[in-house]
Amino acid sequence: MEVTSPVREVLVTGNKTYHDVSHDICRHVEAKPNPKWMAAMALSLGALFVGGYALAITLWDGIGMWGLNKTVGWAWDITNFVWWVGIGHAGTLISAVLLLFRQKWRTSINRAAEAMTIFAVICALLFPLIHTGRPWLSFYWFVPIPNTWGSLWVNFHSPLLWDFFAISTYFTVSLVFWYIGLIPDFATIRDRATNKISKAIYGGLSFGWDGAAKTWQRYETVSLVLAGLATPLVLSVHTIVSMDFATSVIPGWHTTIFPPYFVAGAIFSGFAMVLTLMLVTRKVYNLEDYITINHIELMNIIIMITGSIVGVAYITELFMAWYSGVQYEQYAFLNRATGPYWWAYWSMMTCNVISPQLFWFKKIRTSLWATFILSIVVNIGMWFERFVIIVTSLHRDYLPSSWAMFSPTIYDMGIYLFSFGLFFTLFFSFAKFFPVINMAEVKAVLKSSSGEIENKK
Amino acid sequence: MAEEKFEFTSKAKKTLSILAIVGIVLFGLGTYFASTADHSEEGGHAEEMHDGAIMSDGNDGAHVTEDADQDHFEGAEHTEAGHGGEHAGNPSWLKRIYANLWINNMYFVGLALLGVFFVAIQYVTQAGWSAALIRIPMSFGNWLPIGLILTLAIFFFGGHDIFHWTHDYLYDVNDPEYDSIIAGKQGYLNTPFFVARMVVYFVVWFLMFRWIRKKSLEEDLNGGESYFFKLRGISAGFIVFFAVTSSTSAWDWVLSIDTHWFSTMFGWYVFASWWVTALAAITLITVILKENGYLKIVNTGVLHDLGKFVFAFSIFWTYIWFSQFMLIYYSNIPEETVYFIERLSSDHYSIVFFVNLILNFFFPFLVFMPRDSKRHTVFLKIVTIIVLIGHWFDFYLMVTPGVMKENGGFGLLEIGMAIVFGVAFLFVALTGLSKYPLVAKNHPMIKEAEHHHVF
């Protein structure tokens, strides 16, 4: 017997039946694209093409088109990389870690969050690839292939190589996890399909799912195994990204707290991006009964907690820089807060540490507008965090004679725009052709956490 | 539901008392051996220390700064340098006692604090599975006032031996032992501020604990859902205070022992160690109570989940351990690597260093990997006892090298004192547990816990 305590909020409102769930979610896949969607898609493709110009020029002329100089050798490229990878954490966290913690509310948001994760990781991979300058050769630089050049191997000591392994493994597992979850839902669409073409396409995508008890049992087992695999992977990805910096001897980069603090920051920005996207999807697709205010409130609480963890880490870094007595560390942090990039530092502090504290007020964390605005503010803050870490630590290094400033060119900005174009093109395609909510899992929690309890109250 | 109450029987008290006596005897013997060993070695002692210092300097050759003596055991030179009056005055065996008092004190204060943290986190996350055993970690909090007294007393008597930074000469520019790095930390590391922080931490922790306990007991009498939401609010407040003070207290009480050294991860490292310790203790006590006929409501699914927690957070501890170690190892900055060189270059500490990893990672990881081992009380008992011992060694390794330099020992003294502390802690916690109902019967999640099922 499964019991649900009366103090728990209802997860699916509106007294939905199983049929309602299928209908509410499938109908968007089945309907013709509406003009709003067309407009959004056109905008995304526009960004993709405009940004694509900057990308093409960079590939043709080289990364000299960027604003980098001999002192600041990493700036927008790696900032964007870390930012996108961070965003790419929420999906797998929601589906794997929240699954292990038995947080049933994840069922309404996991599908879209996982899709977002995969698209964000694709955007992230773009940057290390381009920053090699000649991406067509990067196969030799990233992949440890047996070769005929004697001892010429990739540099196994380099965290950048660990990144390659961590992210490609994470991407593969996330993709498989996401796809396995989609299979029963594809079968539902297949079964409802009225024309032959969609029946054939969704039939193929569903791998001939038959819905037998044995099939469901295998599905559950695979999901649990993948959740177990994905959990350490979620932690490993941003841990290793943090090691790109923390293994160095650059003041402001070398600090032992980086691994868990980067992971917390990644969850923070990932949840914010999920909220930004879900608030829009919810509105456009009328999914208010599935993604309730309760869901939004819980996600806001996670943002508040991870934001505070990040805040504690900032203060720890600041304190330890002073406490260590190392003059370079002390200067690095003084320069962050009061140097020429003070505005980036204080934008970061305001957006990441102060703004999420507003979620302590119930009124704010249950307000859709406040949530939407804050979710964007958080991701602005997280972009600045990476910019602050990367650029302010590099631009004034050990040699004052080579101190320099970084200013981005339109090509830096253009490639960032390109990544947005790519991300939204992929996301809008997903939202149109795939079921945005995991119907099978929502149905699984329907009995224990929906109308029935609501009626009893 | 019939009210269940834990009875702290005279038989149990007798067993604990006998254990305490055994502990005291072992401690006495250990102290006797340590002090006689001290006397017989007195002649060669200074010589030995001197060698240690020279060897250390050799290793650090590349990195002799003007500011500081960066020999591995920074206190060693001060000992020889004429501050005999206040520094070298205490014989080695007495220092060893202070070091051990501090290790045990840190360990059990952490257990008490993280017990309260466990309760708070269950309310904040609206956990259902744990509702039936919430009173066990709650009883840990009763140790907090004793923890404050002990912390103050040990600091008052042994502070100079444990904390190098308490010596005034380090801050006097005219003194040959002036240490500009430590002087730079004076704004934070000074006795009045240190003691004030300590008192504030304990008082707030204790008051929050009492508040949580009071509301939880009122819920037993009156029922209703309002207590649950009230408790959620108080718990959130506790967690906010805890989030800051668990780090700052770790800096104060543990990090500052190795006064020159620093690591931003350290606060979370201590937290991870405390947290696994508390989870293991909660599991062990739950299992033992269950075996003695209590807590019928706690089913195998709940034990399974407790086992999962110990498993998962053992991995978390290792993650934090590895991140801190690897980043320092890889960057190879002498100011930071010195901490691990001290522990790895000593024949004595290097054993503890690896024992720490075996007991706290490999053992729980491998034994708790299969599903069934988390559902059988015998495995739960074995693993949690190993983990509890393992994290004691973790604290041993954090404290001893900084206090005892290369002269740290392990023997009857350590074992005896740990037993005495353990018995005292159990006495306080179990007395607390016997004063109120064992199961929070009006907890709104209690039915969920009762029917909790784990695949």
Chai-1 contact restraints between the chains, C-beta under 6 A:
chainA,res_idxA,chainB,res_idxB,connection_type,confidence,min_distance_angstrom,max_distance_angstrom,comment,restraint_id
A,M1,B,H451,contact,1.0,0.0,6.0,A-B,restraint_1
A,V3,B,K447,contact,1.0,0.0,6.0,A-B,restraint_2
A,V3,B,E448,contact,1.0,0.0,6.0,A-B,restraint_3
A,V3,B,H451,contact,1.0,0.0,6.0,A-B,restraint_4
A,S5,B,G128,contact,1.0,0.0,6.0,A-B,restraint_5
A,S5,B,P444,contact,1.0,0.0,6.0,A-B,restraint_6
A,S5,B,M445,contact,1.0,0.0,6.0,A-B,restraint_7
A,S5,B,E448,contact,1.0,0.0,6.0,A-B,restraint_8
A,V7,B,E225,contact,1.0,0.0,6.0,A-B,restraint_9
A,V7,B,F228,contact,1.0,0.0,6.0,A-B,restraint_10
A,V7,B,P444,contact,1.0,0.0,6.0,A-B,restraint_11
A,A246,B,L327,contact,1.0,0.0,6.0,A-B,restraint_12
A,T247,B,Y330,contact,1.0,0.0,6.0,A-B,restraint_13
A,V249,B,S331,contact,1.0,0.0,6.0,A-B,restraint_14
A,H254,B,S331,contact,1.0,0.0,6.0,A-B,restraint_15
A,T255,B,T264,contact,1.0,0.0,6.0,A-B,restraint_16
A,T256,B,S263,contact,1.0,0.0,6.0,A-B,restraint_17
A,T256,B,T264,contact,1.0,0.0,6.0,A-B,restraint_18
A,T256,B,M265,contact,1.0,0.0,6.0,A-B,restraint_19
A,T256,B,Q324,contact,1.0,0.0,6.0,A-B,restraint_20
A,T256,B,L327,contact,1.0,0.0,6.0,A-B,restraint_21
A,I257,B,T264,contact,1.0,0.0,6.0,A-B,restraint_22
A,I257,B,M265,contact,1.0,0.0,6.0,A-B,restraint_23
A,P259,B,S323,contact,1.0,0.0,6.0,A-B,restraint_24
A,V312,B,A243,contact,1.0,0.0,6.0,A-B,restraint_25
A,T316,B,T264,contact,1.0,0.0,6.0,A-B,restraint_26
A,E317,B,T264,contact,1.0,0.0,6.0,A-B,restraint_27
A,M320,B,F262,contact,1.0,0.0,6.0,A-B,restraint_28
A,M320,B,T264,contact,1.0,0.0,6.0,A-B,restraint_29
A,Y323,B,K185,contact,1.0,0.0,6.0,A-B,restraint_30
A,Y323,B,F262,contact,1.0,0.0,6.0,A-B,restraint_31
A,S324,B,F262,contact,1.0,0.0,6.0,A-B,restraint_32
A,G325,B,I181,contact,1.0,0.0,6.0,A-B,restraint_33
A,G325,B,G184,contact,1.0,0.0,6.0,A-B,restraint_34
